[in-house]
Amino acid sequence: MNFYITRAKPEDRDAVLNLSKHFSEDYLEYTVDRWIEQEPGGLYLAWSNNLLTGCCSLYFPSSSEAWLQGMRVHPDYQGRGLAYKLNRYLIEQAKARGAETARLLTARDNHRALRVAKKLGFTASGGRREIIFRKPLHHVIALEPDQISPPRLCKPSEVKQALLYLNANPSGYNAQGLLFGPGYSYRRLRADSLEEAVKNDRVYLFGERNRIEGIMVVLPEISEGHLIIAYLNAPLENLPSIRNLFAAWFKAGYQQYTLNLLPEQHRVLMPVLKQLFGNYNYEQWLLMEKDLSGEH
């Protein structure tokens, strides 16, 4: 199949949204503007006879990490190698910018996408993840203020202690040092990125002062009214205290949340999460990774 690839411009927005209509409960409408504008990287489009046949976003969580996300192929053009060629093109773009690692996330039961990823040299080195995608916050009810104190903001002086807790905690270890974030991407968690999150009031600690019993990292996307819970690890008895925070964020204008968990965390937290959020569906995904360092 003959097609050509362009980087998306603002005037391509309607074509991208028309492509998105072929996929149920697609989140592309929430992210298309940010993907078009993001630098470096961007949203790349595959065209055939002036018809948009596919798209995929290239994002750089850091200078050494590339993230491939939002692959869409028009149903009439699936099975023709377009996804492979578009992904390969983005990998070449990532290598040209000096990225040492490329990652992507795919549903465990998306066998076609898994075949393409493996053909491109990706392996499931990031392991399994369980993600609750874009659920409404409106039903979250605040507790009475004097019942359970919500987790406290992490202070800059506690960053080193928080990093040690993450590295020593089994859940943090199993996360392989990767933090979920904007664009549904994973980036390597380093001291500087944790310091940045603390500076922006995005890291909360469970436990009394000078004692860490759990951590929650929240990354709010104000423009989209979307709250990303990038990391959550808390004692079961303390977990209901986050409801006060969620109710406050809802009042501040956040309409939806996405929660990222490891499977073993989810099994433990699920009963309390259902009390907090009601019944919900979650999706099981594989975090795939490709080493680019030897390919430059």
FENVEN-V342604 format. One record per pair of residues at least 6 apart in sequence whose ideal C-beta (glycine too) atoms are under 8 Angstrom apart, sorted by the first residue. I is the first residue (numbers start at 1). J is the second residue. If there is no record, write none. Layout:
i & j
I & J
I & J
This chain:
i & j
1 & 48
1 & 77
1 & 80
1 & 81
1 & 82
2 & 48
3 & 46
3 & 47
3 & 48
3 & 53
3 & 54
3 & 82
3 & 85
4 & 46
4 & 47
5 & 44
5 & 45
5 & 46
5 & 47
5 & 86
5 & 89
6 & 12
6 & 44
6 & 45
6 & 47
7 & 42
7 & 43
7 & 44
7 & 45
8 & 16
8 & 35
8 & 36
8 & 42
8 & 43
8 & 44
8 & 45
8 & 55
9 & 36
10 & 36
12 & 36
12 & 45
12 & 52
13 & 32
13 & 33
13 & 36
15 & 45
15 & 52
16 & 28
16 & 32
16 & 43
16 & 45
16 & 52
16 & 55
17 & 28
17 & 29
17 & 32
18 & 52
19 & 28
19 & 52
19 & 54
19 & 55
19 & 72
19 & 74
20 & 26
20 & 28
20 & 29
20 & 32
20 & 72
22 & 72
22 & 74
22 & 75
23 & 72
26 & 72
27 & 133
27 & 134
28 & 70
28 & 72
30 & 134
30 & 224
30 & 226
31 & 57
31 & 70
31 & 183
31 & 224
32 & 43
34 & 183
34 & 223
34 & 224
35 & 42
35 & 43
35 & 57
35 & 59
35 & 70
35 & 183
36 & 42
36 & 43
38 & 57
38 & 59
40 & 60
40 & 97
41 & 57
41 & 58
41 & 59
41 & 60
41 & 66
41 & 93
42 & 57
42 & 58
43 & 55
43 & 56
43 & 57
43 & 58
43 & 70
44 & 55
44 & 56
44 & 57
44 & 58
44 & 86
44 & 89
44 & 90
44 & 93
45 & 52
45 & 54
45 & 55
46 & 52
46 & 53
46 & 54
46 & 55
46 & 73
46 & 82
46 & 85
46 & 86
47 & 53
48 & 77
51 & 74
52 & 74
53 & 73
53 & 74
53 & 77
53 & 82
54 & 71
54 & 72
54 & 73
54 & 74
54 & 77
54 & 82
54 & 83
54 & 86
55 & 70
55 & 71
55 & 72
55 & 86
56 & 68
56 & 69
56 & 70
56 & 71
56 & 72
56 & 86
56 & 87
56 & 90
57 & 68
57 & 69
57 & 70
57 & 183
58 & 66
58 & 67
58 & 68
58 & 90
58 & 93
58 & 94
59 & 66
59 & 67
59 & 69
59 & 183
59 & 185
60 & 66
60 & 67
60 & 94
60 & 97
60 & 99
61 & 67
61 & 181
61 & 185
61 & 186
61 & 187
61 & 188
62 & 187
62 & 188
62 & 193
63 & 98
63 & 99
64 & 98
64 & 99
64 & 100
64 & 101
65 & 99
65 & 100
65 & 101
65 & 102
65 & 103
65 & 187
65 & 188
66 & 90
66 & 91
66 & 94
66 & 97
66 & 99
66 & 101
66 & 102
66 & 103
66 & 292
67 & 102
67 & 103
67 & 104
67 & 183
67 & 185
67 & 186
67 & 187
68 & 87
68 & 90
68 & 91
68 & 102
68 & 103
68 & 104
69 & 104
69 & 105
69 & 183
69 & 184
69 & 185
71 & 83
71 & 86
71 & 87
71 & 104
71 & 113
73 & 82
73 & 83
78 & 112
79 & 112
83 & 112
83 & 113
83 & 116
84 & 116
84 & 119
84 & 120
87 & 104
87 & 116
87 & 117
87 & 120
88 & 120
91 & 102
91 & 120
91 & 290
91 & 292
94 & 102
94 & 292
95 & 292
95 & 295
95 & 296
98 & 296
99 & 292
100 & 291
100 & 292
100 & 293
101 & 289
101 & 290
101 & 291
101 & 292
101 & 293
102 & 122
102 & 289
102 & 290
102 & 292
103 & 126
103 & 185
103 & 186
103 & 287
103 & 288
103 & 289
103 & 290
104 & 117
104 & 122
104 & 288
105 & 129
105 & 184
105 & 186
105 & 285
105 & 286
105 & 287
105 & 288
106 & 113
106 & 114
106 & 117
106 & 285
106 & 286
106 & 288
107 & 113
107 & 283
107 & 284
107 & 285
107 & 286
108 & 128
108 & 284
108 & 285
108 & 286
109 & 284
114 & 286
117 & 288
120 & 290
121 & 290
122 & 288
122 & 289
122 & 290
123 & 288
123 & 289
123 & 290
124 & 286
124 & 287
124 & 288
124 & 289
125 & 176
125 & 287
125 & 288
125 & 289
126 & 176
126 & 178
126 & 186
126 & 286
126 & 287
126 & 288
126 & 289
127 & 174
127 & 176
127 & 262
127 & 286
127 & 287
128 & 262
128 & 263
128 & 284
128 & 285
128 & 286
128 & 287
129 & 180
129 & 260
129 & 261
129 & 262
129 & 263
129 & 284
129 & 285
129 & 286
129 & 287
130 & 260
130 & 261
130 & 262
130 & 263
130 & 266
130 & 282
130 & 283
130 & 284
130 & 285
131 & 180
131 & 184
131 & 258
131 & 259
131 & 260
131 & 261
131 & 282
131 & 283
131 & 285
132 & 257
132 & 258
132 & 259
132 & 261
132 & 280
132 & 281
132 & 282
132 & 283
133 & 258
133 & 283
134 & 226
134 & 256
134 & 257
134 & 258
135 & 256
135 & 257
135 & 258
135 & 259
135 & 277
135 & 280
136 & 255
136 & 256
137 & 227
137 & 246
137 & 249
137 & 250
137 & 254
137 & 255
137 & 256
137 & 257
138 & 250
138 & 255
139 & 277
139 & 278
140 & 243
140 & 246
140 & 247
140 & 250
140 & 276
140 & 277
141 & 243
141 & 247
142 & 243
142 & 244
142 & 247
142 & 248
143 & 240
143 & 241
143 & 243
143 & 244
145 & 244
148 & 238
148 & 240
148 & 241
148 & 244
149 & 241
150 & 204
150 & 241
150 & 242
150 & 244
150 & 245
151 & 204
151 & 205
151 & 206
151 & 214
151 & 216
151 & 234
151 & 238
151 & 241
151 & 242
151 & 245
152 & 204
152 & 205
152 & 209
153 & 201
153 & 203
153 & 204
153 & 205
154 & 162
154 & 198
154 & 203
154 & 204
154 & 205
154 & 215
155 & 198
156 & 195
156 & 198
156 & 199
158 & 198
158 & 205
158 & 212
159 & 191
159 & 194
159 & 195
159 & 198
160 & 191
161 & 212
162 & 194
162 & 198
162 & 203
162 & 205
162 & 212
162 & 215
163 & 191
163 & 194
165 & 172
165 & 212
165 & 215
166 & 172
166 & 189
166 & 194
166 & 215
166 & 231
167 & 173
167 & 177
169 & 233
171 & 233
171 & 262
171 & 264
171 & 265
172 & 231
172 & 233
174 & 262
174 & 264
175 & 231
175 & 262
177 & 188
177 & 189
178 & 186
178 & 187
178 & 188
178 & 189
178 & 287
179 & 186
179 & 187
179 & 188
179 & 189
179 & 193
179 & 217
179 & 230
179 & 231
180 & 186
180 & 228
180 & 230
180 & 231
180 & 260
181 & 187
181 & 219
181 & 228
181 & 230
182 & 219
182 & 221
182 & 228
184 & 258
186 & 287
187 & 193
194 & 203
197 & 203
197 & 217
197 & 219
202 & 217
202 & 218
202 & 219
202 & 220
203 & 215
203 & 216
203 & 217
203 & 218
204 & 215
204 & 216
204 & 217
204 & 218
204 & 245
205 & 212
205 & 214
205 & 215
206 & 212
206 & 213
206 & 214
206 & 215
206 & 216
206 & 234
206 & 235
206 & 238
206 & 241
207 & 213
207 & 214
207 & 238
213 & 234
213 & 235
213 & 238
214 & 233
214 & 234
214 & 235
214 & 238
215 & 231
215 & 232
215 & 233
215 & 234
216 & 229
216 & 231
216 & 232
216 & 233
216 & 234
216 & 242
217 & 229
217 & 230
217 & 231
217 & 232
218 & 227
218 & 228
218 & 229
218 & 230
219 & 227
219 & 228
219 & 230
220 & 226
220 & 227
220 & 228
220 & 249
220 & 254
221 & 227
221 & 228
222 & 253
224 & 256
225 & 253
225 & 254
225 & 255
225 & 256
226 & 254
226 & 255
226 & 256
226 & 257
226 & 258
227 & 246
227 & 249
227 & 254
227 & 256
227 & 257
227 & 258
228 & 257
228 & 258
228 & 260
229 & 257
229 & 258
229 & 259
229 & 260
230 & 260
231 & 260
232 & 259
232 & 260
232 & 261
232 & 265
232 & 269
233 & 265
234 & 242
236 & 268
236 & 269
236 & 272
239 & 269
239 & 272
239 & 273
239 & 276
240 & 272
240 & 275
240 & 276
242 & 276
243 & 276
246 & 257
246 & 276
259 & 273
261 & 269
263 & 284
266 & 273
266 & 282
273 & 280
274 & 280
